[in-house]
Amino acid sequence: MNPKDAQRLGLADGEPVYAVSRRGRIRARAWITERIPEGVVYAPFHFAEAPANRLTRSALDPISRIPEYKVSAVRLEKAD
């Protein structure tokens, strides 16, 4: 996440955070970097300990039957 977003949430690099969508919630560690634009969160999908697929839709392209791009609105919450 962007440093400005982390500051608003009172998060330091490596601290636990929840990413919450209408479809689910995951716990992850905050990675704070200028490489991520403000207001954007990035999460890889291949880590079992923070399964980001829980946050997204399971929609498929009707012709190719491949998953659509993984884009989902989330809210971040500082974890206990």
Distance bins in CASP14 RR format, pairs under 12 A and 6 or more apart:
PFRMAT RR
TARGET T0000
AUTHOR 0000-0000-0000
RMODE 2
METHOD distances of the structure
MODEL  1
1 7 0 0 0 0 0 1 0 0 0 0 0
1 8 0 0 0 0 1 0 0 0 0 0 0
1 9 0 0 0 0 1 0 0 0 0 0 0
1 10 0 0 0 0 0 1 0 0 0 0 0
1 11 1 0 0 1 0 0 0 0 0 0 0
1 12 0 0 0 0 0 1 0 0 0 0 0
1 13 0 0 0 0 1 0 0 0 0 0 0
1 14 0 0 0 0 0 1 0 0 0 0 0
1 15 0 0 0 0 0 1 0 0 0 0 0
1 17 0 0 0 0 1 0 0 0 0 0 0
1 19 0 0 0 0 1 0 0 0 0 0 0
1 28 0 0 0 0 0 1 0 0 0 0 0
1 29 0 0 0 0 0 1 0 0 0 0 0
1 30 1 0 0 1 0 0 0 0 0 0 0
1 31 1 0 0 1 0 0 0 0 0 0 0
1 32 1 0 1 0 0 0 0 0 0 0 0
1 33 1 0 0 1 0 0 0 0 0 0 0
1 34 0 0 0 0 0 1 0 0 0 0 0
1 35 0 0 0 0 0 1 0 0 0 0 0
1 36 1 0 1 0 0 0 0 0 0 0 0
1 37 0 0 0 0 1 0 0 0 0 0 0
1 38 0 0 0 0 1 0 0 0 0 0 0
1 39 1 0 0 1 0 0 0 0 0 0 0
1 40 1 0 0 1 0 0 0 0 0 0 0
1 41 1 0 1 0 0 0 0 0 0 0 0
1 42 1 0 0 1 0 0 0 0 0 0 0
1 43 0 0 0 0 1 0 0 0 0 0 0
1 74 0 0 0 0 0 1 0 0 0 0 0
1 76 1 0 0 1 0 0 0 0 0 0 0
1 78 0 0 0 0 0 1 0 0 0 0 0
2 8 0 0 0 0 1 0 0 0 0 0 0
2 9 0 0 0 0 0 1 0 0 0 0 0
2 11 0 0 0 0 0 1 0 0 0 0 0
2 13 0 0 0 0 0 1 0 0 0 0 0
2 30 0 0 0 0 0 1 0 0 0 0 0
2 31 0 0 0 0 0 1 0 0 0 0 0
2 32 1 0 0 1 0 0 0 0 0 0 0
2 33 1 0 0 1 0 0 0 0 0 0 0
2 34 1 0 0 1 0 0 0 0 0 0 0
2 35 0 0 0 0 1 0 0 0 0 0 0
2 36 1 0 1 0 0 0 0 0 0 0 0
2 37 1 0 0 1 0 0 0 0 0 0 0
2 38 1 0 1 0 0 0 0 0 0 0 0
2 39 1 0 0 1 0 0 0 0 0 0 0
2 40 1 0 0 1 0 0 0 0 0 0 0
2 41 0 0 0 0 1 0 0 0 0 0 0
2 42 0 0 0 0 0 1 0 0 0 0 0
2 76 0 0 0 0 0 1 0 0 0 0 0
3 9 0 0 0 0 0 1 0 0 0 0 0
3 10 0 0 0 0 0 1 0 0 0 0 0
3 11 0 0 0 0 1 0 0 0 0 0 0
3 12 0 0 0 0 0 1 0 0 0 0 0
3 13 0 0 0 0 1 0 0 0 0 0 0
3 30 0 0 0 0 0 1 0 0 0 0 0
3 31 0 0 0 0 0 1 0 0 0 0 0
3 32 1 0 1 0 0 0 0 0 0 0 0
3 33 1 0 0 1 0 0 0 0 0 0 0
3 34 1 0 0 1 0 0 0 0 0 0 0
3 35 0 0 0 0 0 1 0 0 0 0 0
3 36 0 0 0 0 1 0 0 0 0 0 0
3 37 0 0 0 0 0 1 0 0 0 0 0
3 38 0 0 0 0 1 0 0 0 0 0 0
3 39 0 0 0 0 0 1 0 0 0 0 0
4 10 0 0 0 0 0 1 0 0 0 0 0
4 11 0 0 0 0 0 1 0 0 0 0 0
4 32 0 0 0 0 1 0 0 0 0 0 0
4 33 0 0 0 0 0 1 0 0 0 0 0
4 34 0 0 0 0 1 0 0 0 0 0 0
4 36 0 0 0 0 0 1 0 0 0 0 0
4 37 0 0 0 0 1 0 0 0 0 0 0
4 38 1 0 1 0 0 0 0 0 0 0 0
4 39 0 0 0 0 1 0 0 0 0 0 0
4 40 0 0 0 0 0 1 0 0 0 0 0
5 11 0 0 0 0 1 0 0 0 0 0 0
5 17 0 0 0 0 0 1 0 0 0 0 0
5 19 0 0 0 0 0 1 0 0 0 0 0
5 30 0 0 0 0 1 0 0 0 0 0 0
5 31 0 0 0 0 0 1 0 0 0 0 0
5 32 0 0 0 0 1 0 0 0 0 0 0
5 33 0 0 0 0 0 1 0 0 0 0 0
5 34 0 0 0 0 0 1 0 0 0 0 0
5 36 0 0 0 0 1 0 0 0 0 0 0
5 37 0 0 0 0 1 0 0 0 0 0 0
5 38 1 0 0 1 0 0 0 0 0 0 0
5 39 1 0 1 0 0 0 0 0 0 0 0
5 40 0 0 0 0 1 0 0 0 0 0 0
5 41 1 0 0 1 0 0 0 0 0 0 0
5 42 0 0 0 0 0 1 0 0 0 0 0
5 74 0 0 0 0 0 1 0 0 0 0 0
5 75 0 0 0 0 0 1 0 0 0 0 0
5 76 1 0 0 1 0 0 0 0 0 0 0
5 78 0 0 0 0 0 1 0 0 0 0 0
6 12 1 0 0 1 0 0 0 0 0 0 0
6 13 1 0 0 1 0 0 0 0 0 0 0
6 14 0 0 0 0 1 0 0 0 0 0 0
6 15 0 0 0 0 1 0 0 0 0 0 0
6 17 0 0 0 0 1 0 0 0 0 0 0
6 29 0 0 0 0 0 1 0 0 0 0 0
6 30 1 0 0 1 0 0 0 0 0 0 0
6 31 0 0 0 0 1 0 0 0 0 0 0
6 32 1 0 1 0 0 0 0 0 0 0 0
6 33 0 0 0 0 1 0 0 0 0 0 0
6 34 0 0 0 0 0 1 0 0 0 0 0
6 36 0 0 0 0 1 0 0 0 0 0 0
6 38 0 0 0 0 0 1 0 0 0 0 0
6 39 0 0 0 0 0 1 0 0 0 0 0
6 41 0 0 0 0 0 1 0 0 0 0 0
6 76 0 0 0 0 1 0 0 0 0 0 0
6 78 0 0 0 0 1 0 0 0 0 0 0
7 13 0 0 0 0 0 1 0 0 0 0 0
7 30 0 0 0 0 0 1 0 0 0 0 0
7 32 0 0 0 0 1 0 0 0 0 0 0
7 38 0 0 0 0 0 1 0 0 0 0 0
7 78 0 0 0 0 0 1 0 0 0 0 0
8 32 0 0 0 0 0 1 0 0 0 0 0
8 38 0 0 0 0 1 0 0 0 0 0 0
8 39 0 0 0 0 1 0 0 0 0 0 0
8 76 0 0 0 0 1 0 0 0 0 0 0
8 78 0 0 0 0 0 1 0 0 0 0 0
9 15 0 0 0 0 1 0 0 0 0 0 0
9 16 0 0 0 0 0 1 0 0 0 0 0
9 17 1 0 0 1 0 0 0 0 0 0 0
9 18 0 0 0 0 0 1 0 0 0 0 0
9 19 0 0 0 0 0 1 0 0 0 0 0
9 30 0 0 0 0 1 0 0 0 0 0 0
9 32 0 0 0 0 0 1 0 0 0 0 0
9 39 0 0 0 0 0 1 0 0 0 0 0
9 41 0 0 0 0 0 1 0 0 0 0 0
9 75 0 0 0 0 0 1 0 0 0 0 0
9 76 1 0 1 0 0 0 0 0 0 0 0
9 77 1 0 0 1 0 0 0 0 0 0 0
9 78 1 0 1 0 0 0 0 0 0 0 0
9 79 0 0 0 0 0 1 0 0 0 0 0
10 17 0 0 0 0 1 0 0 0 0 0 0
10 30 0 0 0 0 1 0 0 0 0 0 0
10 32 0 0 0 0 0 1 0 0 0 0 0
10 76 0 0 0 0 0 1 0 0 0 0 0
10 77 0 0 0 0 0 1 0 0 0 0 0
10 78 1 0 0 1 0 0 0 0 0 0 0
10 79 0 0 0 0 0 1 0 0 0 0 0
11 17 1 0 0 1 0 0 0 0 0 0 0
11 18 0 0 0 0 0 1 0 0 0 0 0
11 28 0 0 0 0 0 1 0 0 0 0 0
11 29 0 0 0 0 1 0 0 0 0 0 0
11 30 1 0 1 0 0 0 0 0 0 0 0
11 31 0 0 0 0 0 1 0 0 0 0 0
11 32 1 0 0 1 0 0 0 0 0 0 0
11 41 0 0 0 0 0 1 0 0 0 0 0
11 76 0 0 0 0 1 0 0 0 0 0 0
11 77 0 0 0 0 1 0 0 0 0 0 0
11 78 1 0 1 0 0 0 0 0 0 0 0
11 79 0 0 0 0 1 0 0 0 0 0 0
12 29 0 0 0 0 0 1 0 0 0 0 0
12 30 1 0 0 1 0 0 0 0 0 0 0
12 31 0 0 0 0 0 1 0 0 0 0 0
12 32 1 0 0 1 0 0 0 0 0 0 0
12 78 0 0 0 0 0 1 0 0 0 0 0
13 29 0 0 0 0 1 0 0 0 0 0 0
13 30 1 0 0 1 0 0 0 0 0 0 0
13 31 1 0 0 1 0 0 0 0 0 0 0
13 32 1 0 1 0 0 0 0 0 0 0 0
13 33 0 0 0 0 1 0 0 0 0 0 0
14 28 0 0 0 0 1 0 0 0 0 0 0
14 29 1 0 1 0 0 0 0 0 0 0 0
14 30 1 0 1 0 0 0 0 0 0 0 0
14 31 1 0 0 1 0 0 0 0 0 0 0
14 32 1 0 0 1 0 0 0 0 0 0 0
14 33 0 0 0 0 0 1 0 0 0 0 0
14 78 0 0 0 0 0 1 0 0 0 0 0
14 79 0 0 0 0 0 1 0 0 0 0 0
15 27 0 0 0 0 0 1 0 0 0 0 0
15 28 0 0 0 0 0 1 0 0 0 0 0
15 29 1 0 0 1 0 0 0 0 0 0 0
15 30 1 0 1 0 0 0 0 0 0 0 0
15 31 0 0 0 0 0 1 0 0 0 0 0
15 32 0 0 0 0 1 0 0 0 0 0 0
15 76 0 0 0 0 0 1 0 0 0 0 0
15 77 0 0 0 0 0 1 0 0 0 0 0
15 78 1 0 0 1 0 0 0 0 0 0 0
15 79 1 0 0 1 0 0 0 0 0 0 0
15 80 0 0 0 0 0 1 0 0 0 0 0
16 26 0 0 0 0 0 1 0 0 0 0 0
16 27 1 0 1 0 0 0 0 0 0 0 0
16 28 1 0 0 1 0 0 0 0 0 0 0
16 29 1 0 0 1 0 0 0 0 0 0 0
16 30 1 0 0 1 0 0 0 0 0 0 0
16 31 0 0 0 0 0 1 0 0 0 0 0
16 49 0 0 0 0 0 1 0 0 0 0 0
16 50 0 0 0 0 0 1 0 0 0 0 0
16 76 0 0 0 0 0 1 0 0 0 0 0
16 77 0 0 0 0 1 0 0 0 0 0 0
16 78 1 0 0 1 0 0 0 0 0 0 0
16 79 1 1 0 0 0 0 0 0 0 0 0
16 80 1 0 0 1 0 0 0 0 0 0 0
17 25 0 0 0 0 0 1 0 0 0 0 0
17 26 0 0 0 0 1 0 0 0 0 0 0
17 27 1 0 0 1 0 0 0 0 0 0 0
17 28 1 0 0 1 0 0 0 0 0 0 0
17 29 1 0 0 1 0 0 0 0 0 0 0
17 30 1 0 1 0 0 0 0 0 0 0 0
17 31 0 0 0 0 1 0 0 0 0 0 0
17 32 0 0 0 0 0 1 0 0 0 0 0
17 41 0 0 0 0 1 0 0 0 0 0 0
17 43 0 0 0 0 0 1 0 0 0 0 0
17 50 0 0 0 0 1 0 0 0 0 0 0
17 74 0 0 0 0 0 1 0 0 0 0 0
17 75 0 0 0 0 0 1 0 0 0 0 0
17 76 1 0 1 0 0 0 0 0 0 0 0
17 77 1 0 0 1 0 0 0 0 0 0 0
17 78 1 0 0 1 0 0 0 0 0 0 0
17 79 1 0 1 0 0 0 0 0 0 0 0
17 80 0 0 0 0 0 1 0 0 0 0 0
18 24 0 0 0 0 1 0 0 0 0 0 0
18 25 1 0 1 0 0 0 0 0 0 0 0
18 26 1 0 0 1 0 0 0 0 0 0 0
18 27 1 0 1 0 0 0 0 0 0 0 0
18 28 1 0 0 1 0 0 0 0 0 0 0
18 29 0 0 0 0 0 1 0 0 0 0 0
18 30 0 0 0 0 0 1 0 0 0 0 0
18 41 0 0 0 0 0 1 0 0 0 0 0
18 43 0 0 0 0 0 1 0 0 0 0 0
18 50 0 0 0 0 0 1 0 0 0 0 0
18 54 0 0 0 0 0 1 0 0 0 0 0
18 55 0 0 0 0 0 1 0 0 0 0 0
18 74 0 0 0 0 1 0 0 0 0 0 0
18 75 0 0 0 0 1 0 0 0 0 0 0
18 76 1 0 0 1 0 0 0 0 0 0 0
18 77 1 0 1 0 0 0 0 0 0 0 0
18 78 1 0 0 1 0 0 0 0 0 0 0
18 79 1 0 1 0 0 0 0 0 0 0 0
18 80 0 0 0 0 1 0 0 0 0 0 0
19 25 1 0 0 1 0 0 0 0 0 0 0
19 26 1 0 1 0 0 0 0 0 0 0 0
19 27 0 0 0 0 1 0 0 0 0 0 0
19 28 1 0 0 1 0 0 0 0 0 0 0
19 29 0 0 0 0 0 1 0 0 0 0 0
19 30 0 0 0 0 0 1 0 0 0 0 0
19 31 0 0 0 0 0 1 0 0 0 0 0
19 41 1 0 0 1 0 0 0 0 0 0 0
19 42 0 0 0 0 0 1 0 0 0 0 0
19 43 1 0 0 1 0 0 0 0 0 0 0
19 50 0 0 0 0 1 0 0 0 0 0 0
19 51 0 0 0 0 0 1 0 0 0 0 0
19 52 1 0 0 1 0 0 0 0 0 0 0
19 53 0 0 0 0 0 1 0 0 0 0 0
19 54 0 0 0 0 1 0 0 0 0 0 0
19 55 1 0 0 1 0 0 0 0 0 0 0
19 56 0 0 0 0 0 1 0 0 0 0 0
19 72 0 0 0 0 1 0 0 0 0 0 0
19 73 0 0 0 0 0 1 0 0 0 0 0
19 74 1 0 1 0 0 0 0 0 0 0 0
19 75 1 0 0 1 0 0 0 0 0 0 0
19 76 1 0 1 0 0 0 0 0 0 0 0
19 77 0 0 0 0 1 0 0 0 0 0 0
19 78 0 0 0 0 0 1 0 0 0 0 0
19 79 0 0 0 0 0 1 0 0 0 0 0
20 26 0 0 0 0 1 0 0 0 0 0 0
20 27 0 0 0 0 0 1 0 0 0 0 0
20 28 0 0 0 0 0 1 0 0 0 0 0
20 41 0 0 0 0 0 1 0 0 0 0 0
20 54 0 0 0 0 0 1 0 0 0 0 0
20 55 1 0 0 1 0 0 0 0 0 0 0
20 72 0 0 0 0 0 1 0 0 0 0 0
20 73 0 0 0 0 1 0 0 0 0 0 0
20 74 1 0 0 1 0 0 0 0 0 0 0
20 75 1 0 1 0 0 0 0 0 0 0 0
20 76 1 0 0 1 0 0 0 0 0 0 0
20 77 1 0 0 1 0 0 0 0 0 0 0
20 78 0 0 0 0 0 1 0 0 0 0 0
20 79 0 0 0 0 0 1 0 0 0 0 0
21 41 0 0 0 0 0 1 0 0 0 0 0
21 43 0 0 0 0 0 1 0 0 0 0 0
21 52 0 0 0 0 1 0 0 0 0 0 0
21 53 0 0 0 0 0 1 0 0 0 0 0
21 54 0 0 0 0 1 0 0 0 0 0 0
21 55 1 0 1 0 0 0 0 0 0 0 0
21 56 1 0 0 1 0 0 0 0 0 0 0
21 57 0 0 0 0 1 0 0 0 0 0 0
21 70 0 0 0 0 0 1 0 0 0 0 0
21 71 0 0 0 0 0 1 0 0 0 0 0
21 72 1 0 1 0 0 0 0 0 0 0 0
21 73 1 0 0 1 0 0 0 0 0 0 0
21 74 1 0 1 0 0 0 0 0 0 0 0
21 75 1 0 0 1 0 0 0 0 0 0 0
21 76 0 0 0 0 0 1 0 0 0 0 0
21 77 0 0 0 0 0 1 0 0 0 0 0
22 54 0 0 0 0 0 1 0 0 0 0 0
22 55 0 0 0 0 1 0 0 0 0 0 0
22 56 0 0 0 0 0 1 0 0 0 0 0
22 57 0 0 0 0 1 0 0 0 0 0 0
22 72 0 0 0 0 1 0 0 0 0 0 0
22 73 1 0 0 1 0 0 0 0 0 0 0
22 74 0 0 0 0 1 0 0 0 0 0 0
22 75 0 0 0 0 1 0 0 0 0 0 0
23 51 0 0 0 0 0 1 0 0 0 0 0
23 52 0 0 0 0 0 1 0 0 0 0 0
23 53 0 0 0 0 1 0 0 0 0 0 0
23 54 1 0 0 1 0 0 0 0 0 0 0
23 55 1 0 1 0 0 0 0 0 0 0 0
23 56 1 0 0 1 0 0 0 0 0 0 0
23 57 1 0 0 1 0 0 0 0 0 0 0
23 58 0 0 0 0 1 0 0 0 0 0 0
23 59 0 0 0 0 0 1 0 0 0 0 0
23 70 0 0 0 0 0 1 0 0 0 0 0
23 72 1 0 0 1 0 0 0 0 0 0 0
23 73 0 0 0 0 0 1 0 0 0 0 0
23 74 0 0 0 0 1 0 0 0 0 0 0
24 51 0 0 0 0 1 0 0 0 0 0 0
24 52 0 0 0 0 0 1 0 0 0 0 0
24 53 0 0 0 0 1 0 0 0 0 0 0
24 54 1 0 1 0 0 0 0 0 0 0 0
24 55 1 0 1 0 0 0 0 0 0 0 0
24 56 0 0 0 0 1 0 0 0 0 0 0
24 57 0 0 0 0 0 1 0 0 0 0 0
24 72 0 0 0 0 1 0 0 0 0 0 0
24 73 0 0 0 0 0 1 0 0 0 0 0
24 74 0 0 0 0 1 0 0 0 0 0 0
24 75 0 0 0 0 0 1 0 0 0 0 0
25 50 0 0 0 0 0 1 0 0 0 0 0
25 51 0 0 0 0 0 1 0 0 0 0 0
25 52 0 0 0 0 0 1 0 0 0 0 0
25 54 1 0 0 1 0 0 0 0 0 0 0
25 55 1 0 0 1 0 0 0 0 0 0 0
25 72 0 0 0 0 0 1 0 0 0 0 0
25 74 0 0 0 0 1 0 0 0 0 0 0
25 75 0 0 0 0 1 0 0 0 0 0 0
25 76 0 0 0 0 0 1 0 0 0 0 0
25 77 0 0 0 0 1 0 0 0 0 0 0
25 79 0 0 0 0 0 1 0 0 0 0 0
26 41 0 0 0 0 0 1 0 0 0 0 0
26 43 1 0 0 1 0 0 0 0 0 0 0
26 44 0 0 0 0 0 1 0 0 0 0 0
26 45 0 0 0 0 0 1 0 0 0 0 0
26 47 0 0 0 0 1 0 0 0 0 0 0
26 48 0 0 0 0 0 1 0 0 0 0 0
26 49 0 0 0 0 1 0 0 0 0 0 0
26 50 1 0 1 0 0 0 0 0 0 0 0
26 51 1 0 0 1 0 0 0 0 0 0 0
26 52 1 0 0 1 0 0 0 0 0 0 0
26 53 0 0 0 0 1 0 0 0 0 0 0
26 54 1 0 1 0 0 0 0 0 0 0 0
26 55 1 0 0 1 0 0 0 0 0 0 0
26 56 0 0 0 0 0 1 0 0 0 0 0
26 72 0 0 0 0 0 1 0 0 0 0 0
26 74 0 0 0 0 1 0 0 0 0 0 0
26 75 0 0 0 0 0 1 0 0 0 0 0
26 76 0 0 0 0 0 1 0 0 0 0 0
26 77 0 0 0 0 0 1 0 0 0 0 0
26 79 0 0 0 0 0 1 0 0 0 0 0
27 43 0 0 0 0 0 1 0 0 0 0 0
27 47 0 0 0 0 0 1 0 0 0 0 0
27 49 0 0 0 0 1 0 0 0 0 0 0
27 50 1 0 0 1 0 0 0 0 0 0 0
27 51 0 0 0 0 0 1 0 0 0 0 0
27 52 0 0 0 0 0 1 0 0 0 0 0
27 54 0 0 0 0 0 1 0 0 0 0 0
27 55 0 0 0 0 0 1 0 0 0 0 0
27 76 0 0 0 0 0 1 0 0 0 0 0
27 77 0 0 0 0 1 0 0 0 0 0 0
27 78 0 0 0 0 0 1 0 0 0 0 0
27 79 1 0 1 0 0 0 0 0 0 0 0
27 80 0 0 0 0 1 0 0 0 0 0 0
28 41 0 0 0 0 1 0 0 0 0 0 0
28 42 0 0 0 0 0 1 0 0 0 0 0
28 43 1 0 0 1 0 0 0 0 0 0 0
28 44 0 0 0 0 1 0 0 0 0 0 0
28 45 0 0 0 0 0 1 0 0 0 0 0
28 47 0 0 0 0 1 0 0 0 0 0 0
28 48 0 0 0 0 0 1 0 0 0 0 0
28 49 0 0 0 0 1 0 0 0 0 0 0
28 50 1 0 1 0 0 0 0 0 0 0 0
28 51 0 0 0 0 1 0 0 0 0 0 0
28 52 0 0 0 0 1 0 0 0 0 0 0
28 54 0 0 0 0 0 1 0 0 0 0 0
28 55 0 0 0 0 0 1 0 0 0 0 0
28 74 0 0 0 0 0 1 0 0 0 0 0
28 76 0 0 0 0 1 0 0 0 0 0 0
28 77 0 0 0 0 0 1 0 0 0 0 0
28 78 0 0 0 0 0 1 0 0 0 0 0
28 79 0 0 0 0 1 0 0 0 0 0 0
29 43 0 0 0 0 0 1 0 0 0 0 0
29 47 0 0 0 0 0 1 0 0 0 0 0
29 49 0 0 0 0 1 0 0 0 0 0 0
29 50 0 0 0 0 1 0 0 0 0 0 0
29 78 0 0 0 0 0 1 0 0 0 0 0
29 79 0 0 0 0 1 0 0 0 0 0 0
30 36 0 0 0 0 0 1 0 0 0 0 0
30 41 0 0 0 0 1 0 0 0 0 0 0
30 42 0 0 0 0 0 1 0 0 0 0 0
30 43 0 0 0 0 0 1 0 0 0 0 0
30 50 0 0 0 0 0 1 0 0 0 0 0
30 76 0 0 0 0 1 0 0 0 0 0 0
30 77 0 0 0 0 0 1 0 0 0 0 0
30 78 0 0 0 0 1 0 0 0 0 0 0
30 79 0 0 0 0 1 0 0 0 0 0 0
31 41 0 0 0 0 1 0 0 0 0 0 0
31 42 0 0 0 0 1 0 0 0 0 0 0
31 43 0 0 0 0 1 0 0 0 0 0 0
31 44 0 0 0 0 0 1 0 0 0 0 0
31 47 0 0 0 0 0 1 0 0 0 0 0
31 50 0 0 0 0 0 1 0 0 0 0 0
32 38 0 0 0 0 0 1 0 0 0 0 0
32 41 0 0 0 0 0 1 0 0 0 0 0
32 42 0 0 0 0 0 1 0 0 0 0 0
32 76 0 0 0 0 0 1 0 0 0 0 0
33 40 0 0 0 0 0 1 0 0 0 0 0
33 41 0 0 0 0 0 1 0 0 0 0 0
33 42 0 0 0 0 1 0 0 0 0 0 0
34 40 0 0 0 0 0 1 0 0 0 0 0
35 42 0 0 0 0 1 0 0 0 0 0 0
36 42 1 0 1 0 0 0 0 0 0 0 0
36 43 0 0 0 0 0 1 0 0 0 0 0
39 73 0 0 0 0 0 1 0 0 0 0 0
39 74 0 0 0 0 0 1 0 0 0 0 0
39 75 0 0 0 0 0 1 0 0 0 0 0
39 76 0 0 0 0 1 0 0 0 0 0 0
40 71 0 0 0 0 0 1 0 0 0 0 0
40 72 0 0 0 0 0 1 0 0 0 0 0
40 73 0 0 0 0 0 1 0 0 0 0 0
40 74 0 0 0 0 0 1 0 0 0 0 0
40 76 0 0 0 0 0 1 0 0 0 0 0
41 50 0 0 0 0 0 1 0 0 0 0 0
41 52 0 0 0 0 1 0 0 0 0 0 0
41 55 0 0 0 0 1 0 0 0 0 0 0
41 70 0 0 0 0 0 1 0 0 0 0 0
41 71 0 0 0 0 0 1 0 0 0 0 0
41 72 0 0 0 0 1 0 0 0 0 0 0
41 73 0 0 0 0 1 0 0 0 0 0 0
41 74 1 0 1 0 0 0 0 0 0 0 0
41 75 0 0 0 0 1 0 0 0 0 0 0
41 76 1 0 0 1 0 0 0 0 0 0 0
41 77 0 0 0 0 0 1 0 0 0 0 0
42 50 0 0 0 0 0 1 0 0 0 0 0
42 52 0 0 0 0 1 0 0 0 0 0 0
42 70 0 0 0 0 0 1 0 0 0 0 0
42 71 0 0 0 0 0 1 0 0 0 0 0
42 72 0 0 0 0 0 1 0 0 0 0 0
42 74 0 0 0 0 0 1 0 0 0 0 0
42 76 0 0 0 0 0 1 0 0 0 0 0
43 49 0 0 0 0 0 1 0 0 0 0 0
43 50 1 0 0 1 0 0 0 0 0 0 0
43 51 0 0 0 0 1 0 0 0 0 0 0
43 52 1 0 1 0 0 0 0 0 0 0 0
43 53 0 0 0 0 1 0 0 0 0 0 0
43 54 0 0 0 0 0 1 0 0 0 0 0
43 55 1 0 0 1 0 0 0 0 0 0 0
43 56 0 0 0 0 1 0 0 0 0 0 0
43 70 0 0 0 0 1 0 0 0 0 0 0
43 71 0 0 0 0 0 1 0 0 0 0 0
43 72 0 0 0 0 1 0 0 0 0 0 0
43 74 0 0 0 0 1 0 0 0 0 0 0
43 76 0 0 0 0 0 1 0 0 0 0 0
44 50 0 0 0 0 1 0 0 0 0 0 0
44 51 0 0 0 0 0 1 0 0 0 0 0
44 52 1 0 0 1 0 0 0 0 0 0 0
44 53 0 0 0 0 0 1 0 0 0 0 0
44 70 0 0 0 0 0 1 0 0 0 0 0
45 51 1 0 0 1 0 0 0 0 0 0 0
45 52 1 0 1 0 0 0 0 0 0 0 0
45 53 1 0 1 0 0 0 0 0 0 0 0
45 54 0 0 0 0 0 1 0 0 0 0 0
45 55 0 0 0 0 1 0 0 0 0 0 0
45 56 0 0 0 0 1 0 0 0 0 0 0
45 67 0 0 0 0 1 0 0 0 0 0 0
45 69 0 0 0 0 0 1 0 0 0 0 0
45 70 1 0 0 1 0 0 0 0 0 0 0
45 71 0 0 0 0 0 1 0 0 0 0 0
45 72 0 0 0 0 0 1 0 0 0 0 0
46 52 0 0 0 0 1 0 0 0 0 0 0
46 53 0 0 0 0 1 0 0 0 0 0 0
46 70 0 0 0 0 0 1 0 0 0 0 0
47 53 0 0 0 0 0 1 0 0 0 0 0
47 54 0 0 0 0 0 1 0 0 0 0 0
48 54 0 0 0 0 0 1 0 0 0 0 0
50 79 0 0 0 0 0 1 0 0 0 0 0
51 70 0 0 0 0 0 1 0 0 0 0 0
52 70 1 0 0 1 0 0 0 0 0 0 0
52 71 0 0 0 0 0 1 0 0 0 0 0
52 72 0 0 0 0 1 0 0 0 0 0 0
52 74 0 0 0 0 1 0 0 0 0 0 0
53 67 0 0 0 0 1 0 0 0 0 0 0
53 70 1 0 0 1 0 0 0 0 0 0 0
53 72 0 0 0 0 1 0 0 0 0 0 0
54 70 0 0 0 0 0 1 0 0 0 0 0
54 72 0 0 0 0 1 0 0 0 0 0 0
54 74 0 0 0 0 0 1 0 0 0 0 0
55 70 0 0 0 0 1 0 0 0 0 0 0
55 71 0 0 0 0 0 1 0 0 0 0 0
55 72 1 0 1 0 0 0 0 0 0 0 0
55 73 0 0 0 0 1 0 0 0 0 0 0
55 74 1 0 1 0 0 0 0 0 0 0 0
55 75 0 0 0 0 0 1 0 0 0 0 0
55 76 0 0 0 0 0 1 0 0 0 0 0
56 67 0 0 0 0 1 0 0 0 0 0 0
56 68 0 0 0 0 1 0 0 0 0 0 0
56 69 0 0 0 0 1 0 0 0 0 0 0
56 70 1 0 1 0 0 0 0 0 0 0 0
56 71 1 0 0 1 0 0 0 0 0 0 0
56 72 1 0 1 0 0 0 0 0 0 0 0
56 73 0 0 0 0 0 1 0 0 0 0 0
56 74 0 0 0 0 1 0 0 0 0 0 0
57 67 0 0 0 0 1 0 0 0 0 0 0
57 68 1 0 0 1 0 0 0 0 0 0 0
57 69 0 0 0 0 0 1 0 0 0 0 0
57 70 0 0 0 0 1 0 0 0 0 0 0
57 71 0 0 0 0 1 0 0 0 0 0 0
57 72 1 0 0 1 0 0 0 0 0 0 0
57 73 0 0 0 0 0 1 0 0 0 0 0
58 65 0 0 0 0 0 1 0 0 0 0 0
58 67 1 0 0 1 0 0 0 0 0 0 0
58 68 0 0 0 0 1 0 0 0 0 0 0
58 70 0 0 0 0 0 1 0 0 0 0 0
58 72 0 0 0 0 0 1 0 0 0 0 0
59 65 0 0 0 0 0 1 0 0 0 0 0
59 66 0 0 0 0 0 1 0 0 0 0 0
59 67 1 0 0 1 0 0 0 0 0 0 0
59 68 1 0 1 0 0 0 0 0 0 0 0
59 69 0 0 0 0 1 0 0 0 0 0 0
59 70 0 0 0 0 0 1 0 0 0 0 0
59 71 0 0 0 0 0 1 0 0 0 0 0
59 72 0 0 0 0 0 1 0 0 0 0 0
60 66 1 0 0 1 0 0 0 0 0 0 0
60 67 1 0 1 0 0 0 0 0 0 0 0
60 68 1 0 0 1 0 0 0 0 0 0 0
60 69 0 0 0 0 0 1 0 0 0 0 0
61 67 1 0 0 1 0 0 0 0 0 0 0
61 68 1 0 0 1 0 0 0 0 0 0 0
61 69 0 0 0 0 0 1 0 0 0 0 0
62 68 0 0 0 0 0 1 0 0 0 0 0
END
